[in-house]
Amino acid sequence: MIDTNVSLGHWPFRRLPLDDPHALARRLRALGIERAWAGHLDALLHRDIAAVNARLAETCERSGDGLFLPIGAINPTLPDWAEDLRRCHEVHRMPGIRLHPDIHGYELGDPVVSALLAAAASRSLIVQVAVQMEDPRTKHPRLELTPVNLDPVIAIASRMPQLRLMLLNAGRLLGLTPKRVLGSGSISIEIASMEGVGAVDRLVENLGADRIHFGTHAPFFVPESAVLKLRESAPPPAILQAITRGNALRLLRG
């Protein structure tokens, strides 16, 4: 399986049981996960994004025995975001980037986001938008979050067919009928925050198997949760293979 939603480092507000990369790698491999697309939790509050991405690349290189695939962070509110994007692509050879609009405090309709998405698409980079990192009801009281409105990025994706866009942790926003929000475009989602009995079955019925990816949101969520969602829904083998591996490989190939 390929896990498209993992983070390394320490959650800023409390320790998590699997926030050591070696322990996380052991747990993921025990669950049958062969590759994990990993961002870094330092990117949430650190302003030196270049240093965060360098640490991420180094950690992925020395931890997990090849399990972790680094996905760099970009904060378009910072003046050197274009250089950070170049470094992710040219220096660290990362296949994609991850955005945190709620924590970094910008709207997806801001002109700089359009410029960033166009630049990422021109480099054939996957763009992951983390809709949220935790339930807003449990956030630290001093953390001010900007609610994410997906309409602008959906419109951008419809005009930019070369853009490979994935939404992370979008369950509360999309529910189990994401097609009503996302339309028939190419935006894909992962399952970590999707809830309810038969969640995966209903997602496939509503959106189609080719736009759904396996993701755990580990270490914030226990990774077994996502695996159990698959077991509970028990999709046919071809659909299971697409969700757990095939769709991710196709996205990587572009």
Secondary structure, 3 states (H helix, E strand, C coil): CEEEEEEECCCCCCCCCCCCHHHHHHHHHHCCCCEEEEEEHHHHCCCCHHHHHHHHHHHHHHCHHHCEEECEECCCCCCCHHHHHHHHHHHCCCCEEEECHHHHCCCCCCHHHHHHHHHHHHCCCEEEEECCCCCHHHCCCCCCCCCCCCHHHHHHHHHCCCCEEEEECCHHHHCCCCHHHHCCCCCEEECCCCCCCCHHHHHHHHHCHHHEECCCCECCCCCHHHHHHHHHHCCCHHHHHHHHHHHHHHHHHC
